Structures are given as structure tokens and as C-alpha cells.
Amino acid sequence: MDKQDKLERKGKDTGIRKFREKVKEENGNKLIIFDHDRYAIFDAYEVFILCGRNVLRPTGTPEKITAQDILLKYGVQLE
């Protein structure tokens, strides 16, 4: 463990390297989906669910998540 890791555990500023690692970790599983002049940023597991694939309990989600749950999360109006 280096000095930067110790500072991070204490909640202190850790410098640009740690900041970049954190941003990369937070955004590493995101996908951008384009549709003509629109786009949306989804978590990777959400795209698979919207495409009809089964996903085994993604981290930080309820026991069962459906395509409708994902669409509602992003404010899509369902008919």
C-alpha cells in the first residue's frame, strides 16, 4: 500500500492519479448507445437486459431487474 492509498482511506485528497483511477473504475462498465441524433449512457448490464438477455444479479441492483425497470429509471414514457 502506498501513501496515496492511505490518504484515500482517510478521505483526504490523493492527487490526479488516484482521481483518474476512481473515474475509470466508476465509468468502466458504461456504454453509449446512439440512435440518429440522440444518445444514452447505460451500464453494460442494462444494455444486455434491454436486448433480452439474462443477467445474473448485477452489483448494486435488486434481486430481479426488468427492462421496464431500466426504462423507468431513465424516464422513458411507456405506452
matplotlib code that plots the C-alpha trace (Angstrom):
import matplotlib.pyplot as plt

x = [0.0, 1.4, 0.9, -1.9, -3.9, -3.5, -4.7, -7.7, -8.8, -8.7, -10.9, -8.2, -7.2, -5.0, -3.9, -4.7, -3.5, -6.0, -8.7, -8.2, -8.3, -11.5, -13.2, -12.0, -13.4, -16.8, -17.2, -15.5, -18.8, -20.7, -21.9, -23.0, -25.9, -26.6, -29.9, -29.8, -29.4, -29.9, -27.7, -28.0, -25.3, -26.2, -24.5, -23.4, -25.7, -28.7, -28.0, -27.9, -31.2, -32.8, -31.7, -33.5, -30.5, -30.5, -28.1, -27.2, -27.8, -25.7, -23.8, -25.9, -29.3, -32.4, -32.9, -34.7, -34.4, -36.5, -36.3, -39.3, -37.4, -34.4, -36.6, -38.4, -35.0, -34.1, -37.6, -38.7, -42.5, -44.1, -47.3]
y = [0.0, 3.4, 6.8, 7.7, 4.6, 5.6, 9.1, 7.9, 5.6, 8.6, 10.6, 13.1, 14.4, 11.9, 13.6, 13.3, 9.7, 8.4, 10.6, 9.2, 5.6, 6.3, 7.8, 4.9, 2.5, 4.3, 4.6, 1.4, -0.5, 2.2, 2.0, 4.9, 3.9, 6.2, 6.5, 9.1, 12.4, 11.0, 9.1, 7.4, 6.2, 2.9, 0.4, -2.6, -5.0, -2.7, -3.0, -6.8, -6.8, -4.4, -6.8, -9.7, -11.5, -12.9, -11.2, -12.7, -10.1, -7.1, -5.4, -2.9, -3.9, -5.6, -9.3, -9.0, -6.2, -5.9, -3.9, -1.9, -1.0, 0.2, 2.3, 3.9, 4.7, 6.8, 8.5, 6.7, 7.1, 3.7, 3.3]
z = [0.0, -1.0, 0.6, -1.9, -0.8, 2.9, 2.2, 0.2, 3.1, 5.4, 2.9, 2.0, -1.4, -3.2, -6.4, -10.0, -10.4, -7.8, -9.2, -12.7, -11.3, -9.5, -12.6, -14.7, -12.2, -12.0, -15.8, -16.9, -17.4, -19.2, -22.8, -25.1, -27.4, -30.4, -32.2, -35.0, -33.2, -29.7, -27.4, -23.9, -21.5, -19.9, -17.5, -19.6, -17.8, -18.6, -22.3, -22.1, -20.2, -22.8, -25.5, -23.9, -22.3, -18.8, -16.4, -13.0, -10.3, -11.3, -8.5, -6.5, -8.1, -6.6, -6.8, -10.2, -12.6, -15.8, -19.0, -17.7, -14.5, -16.6, -18.9, -15.9, -14.3, -17.3, -17.6, -20.7, -21.1, -21.5, -23.5]

ax = plt.figure().add_subplot(projection="3d")
ax.plot(x, y, z, "-o")
ax.set_aspect("equal")
plt.show()
